[in-house]
Amino acid sequence: MGVVSWLKSLFVLQLLIGFVFVVSGLIINFIQLCTCVLWPINKQLYRKINTRLAYSLWSQLVMLLEWWSGTECTLYIDQATVDKFGKEHVIIILNHNYEIDFLCGWTMCERYGILGSSKVLAKHELLKVPLIGWTWYFLEIVFCKRKWEEDRETVFSGLNRLRDYPEYMWFLLYCEGTRFTETKHQISMQVAESKGLPKLKYHLLPRTKGFTTTMQCLKGTVKAVYDVTLNFKDKQNPTLLGIVNGKKYKADMSIRRFPVEEIPDDEKECAAWLHKLYQEKDALQEHYEKEGCFPGPTIKPKRRVWTLLNFLFWATLLLSPLINFAWDVFVSGSPLLIIGFMIFLTVASVAVRRLIGVTEVKKTGSSYGNTEAKKEN
């Protein structure tokens, strides 16, 4: 292990990074709360400010991926599609196989200038997660409970509200509804067989309601659908904890652009189009499994320095007083102050670990395939 790798593995450094993220996030959330007074006066100004506040938080996570771990992202895409990046409203369809798939999506958003305005159809439980859910709330993210009878009005009103969004946005959809596991895959393919649908090898059966509803509500606003299929070299199984430990991964993303004019308006035909798309995504994954790459030309977009500068700004602002305070505590020799500070560090480390745990596959808490849960729904 080299010196740099050893430094990245030090818990104290990881804790300091987590401290910067958590405290800066709380500051950003407070500023976002203050901007709410702008909503009835100038809604578009409110949105522009919150887009940049969100960027200041999300870019810290992108910094971990790009600068701390050095993870590389290669796009399999044609230049004509790249030329449209960041210049149109689009819907992104991404496979949901890895703990850091959202982070790979965010790094592409960052490199093309739309990280702060990226959107997602999120599960309602995430609204309760500090920093992440709170920031999304101020960004007008649409939260759903996966119970259509309860979600219908919320989803329609939330999506329709985004039709006049002033910043170009990439609206991310995980059409599989939950992260891929072998158990969920077996259940999903049983459903596919019962419905007479083609079976998939590398994906779960897509849930079409979210996609068709989003297409219906944002028609006239979004110009295209980007299909993104993600995989990693050498059968790597990346985790956010691995990123925090400085482990480097090599991500490959196949991206295809479909103009909205090519996607049927009729709900059933639109759902059939999505099923066909997932069959094509499965074929792409099969190609990757055999060849170790996706077909087509490749582009490696360069990382930007803004994520690093943003983190250094927050680190300088927040760590200087923390280090001075820690020094004063230990110099004081007061057992009470020292014990209190150690308790603070313990609570901080637990909080950071719990935030990381939100992304872990085994802790996603999905009830996919749970018969009792379905009865309750």
Salt bridges, closest charged atoms under 4 A:
GLU66 OE2 - ARG111 NE 2.76
GLU72 OE2 - LYS248 NZ 3.07
GLU72 OE1 - LYS300 NZ 3.97
GLU88 OE1 - ARG257 NH2 3.00
ASP101 OD2 - HIS96 ND1 2.88
ASP101 OD1 - ARG179 NH2 3.98
GLU110 OE2 - ARG304 NH2 2.87
GLU140 OE2 - ARG47 NE 2.83
GLU140 OE1 - ARG161 NE 3.53
GLU150 OE1 - LYS145 NZ 3.71
ASP164 OD2 - LYS43 NZ 3.25
ASP164 OD1 - ARG47 NH1 2.88
GLU167 OE2 - ARG52 NH1 3.11
GLU193 OE1 - LYS199 NZ 3.45
ASP227 OD2 - ARG256 NH2 2.80
ASP227 OD1 - LYS281 NZ 2.81
ASP252 OD2 - LYS233 NZ 3.21
ASP265 OD1 - LYS219 NZ 3.04
GLU267 OE2 - LYS209 NZ 2.95
GLU280 OE1 - ARG256 NH1 2.84
GLU280 OE2 - LYS276 NZ 2.70
ASP282 OD1 - HIS203 ND1 2.82
GLU286 OE1 - LYS201 NZ 3.49
GLU286 OE2 - LYS290 NZ 3.80
GLU289 OE2 - LYS235 NZ 2.67
GLU360 OE2 - ARG353 NH2 2.63
GLU360 OE1 - LYS363 NZ 3.61
GLU372 OE2 - LYS375 NZ 3.58
